[in-house]
Each structure stands twice: as C-alpha cells, then as structure tokens.
Amino acid sequence: MVCAALAADGCSEICGISHIDRGYERLEEAVSLLGGEIKRCS
C-alpha cells in the first residue's frame, strides 16, 4: 500500500496501518529517503 501511494500522483491516505507498523521499523524515515512525505493523523 505504501509503495502504491508513493507511485501515485497527488496525495494518498492509508487507513488502518497497524499491520504496517508491526512489520516495518522507522517507516517515516524509509518513506523520506524515497522522496515521500508521511503524516500520521488520528
């Protein structure tokens, strides 16, 4: 899901990311290194 969001034009919103958090450490850092920006909203 995150890779698809990075490849898409514009802004993407991914909901229910608890499974992503369990599988990837430092997700924000990895996305940033790929040129993306990530914001966590409650």
N, C-alpha and C positions, 0 to 999 in steps of 0.2 A: 504494500500500500504506500509506503513512504517513497519507494523508488518511482512509482507511478505518479505520485504527487510532484516529485522533483522534475519529472519529464513533462508534465502538463503545463500549458500556458496559464498564466494568471495565478490566482490564489486557490489553494486547496484546503479542505477541512477534513480531518480524520477523527472520528469519534470512537470511543471505547478502546483506547490504546494500551490497556493494562497488559495484554499479551505481548505487545511490542516491548514494553518496559521490562518485562521478565526476561526477554531474550537478548536484549542489546544494552550494553553499558555505554554511557556517555553518548546517547543518541543525538543530543543537540550539537555536540562537538563534531560528530561524523557528518551531520547534515551541513553544518557550517563549512567544513572542509570541502564539501562538494559544491559549494556556492549557494546553498539554500539558506533560508531563514526559518526558524521554528519558534512558535509561541505556544505556550501551554495556557489554556483558558479553562476556567472552572465552570 
